Amino acid sequence: MLDSIKEAVSPPVFYTVLWRCTLTVPKLRQASISYLLTERDCMLGNDITLVKSAILACLSDTNILVQRLSLELLSTRDLLVKEVDLVKAALRTLLRRDASLNR
């Protein structure tokens, strides 16, 4: 269903809205990050600051699975690799020493 919406509105618009939903609706974070992990070409959309804010929100989410999926997204995609804030947030998440994150 999401693929048909993406094709109907154009991928950059779709991904911008997806990242905005990821940032603003915590209950959708797990589903949106899971969807992004299935995408071969994960696009950033039109607003790089929005993407960065959404990933930071996911890394600090209280849901451990959202944190784990966000770390997987960062490690398997070349998303914002040069963004120091994202690297710091990822390291903070890992250094919490939560056993469920370190698998």
N, C-alpha and C positions, 0 to 999 in steps of 0.2 A: 504494500500500500504506500509506504513512504517513497519507494522508487518511482511510482507513478506520479506522486505529487512533485518530486524533484524534477522529473522530466517536464511536467506541466508548467512549472514556474521558472525554471532555469536553475542549474546547480548553485551558482553564487548566492542567489536570493534564498534558496532552500537552506544552505548551510549557515547563512547569517541568522536566519530565524531559528534554526536548530541550536546554534550556540547561544542565542539570546534566551531561549527556553531553558537551556542547561544552566545558565547563570541565574535566572530568576525563579525557577520552579524546582526546588530541591527534590521533590518526589519524582521528577522526570530525569534526574541526572543519571541514574543507573541505566535506564533504557536508552537514553541518548548516547552515552559513552559506549554501551554495548553495540548500538547500531554503527557508530563511527568505527569501531573495531572490525566490523564486518565489511566495511567499505574498502575496496582496493585503493582508490584514490581519495583519501580523506582531504577534502578541501577546507580551507579556512574561512571562506566567505568573503565579504567585503570589508570587514572591520577587524583588524588584527588585535586591537585593544580589547574588543569584546571576547575574542577567543582566549586571550591571555587571562582575562578576568574570570571567564567560565572555568578554565582549567584550575586556576587558583582556588576558586570556590569548591570545586570537586576534590581537590587535594586536602582541603580543610573541612570537608563534610564529616558529619558524625557517623555516617554509614561506612563501615570498614570496606565493604564491597565496592562502593563508589571510589574510595581512595585507591584500592587495589586496581580497579579497571582504569583509573586515570593514570596511574603509574605505568600500566601496561601500554596504554595509548601513547604516552610520552616515550616509552622505551622502544616501541615497535614502529613508530612513525617519526619522520623528521620534522615534527611540528615544533616550531619555535625553539630549536635546539640552542640557539645563541642567546635566548632570553634568561638572564641571570636570575630574575625573580622566580621563574618557574623552576629552575634548578635548585634554588634555595628551598622553595616550598616542597619539592620532591624529597630533598634530603631531610628536611624537618619531619616529613611524614615517615620516612624510613627510620630515622633515629629515635622515634618514639618507642622503639623496641617492642612493638605490638607483634606478638608471635603470629597472628593470622596474616599479617602483611608480608612476612618474610618467608614466603614459600616459593 
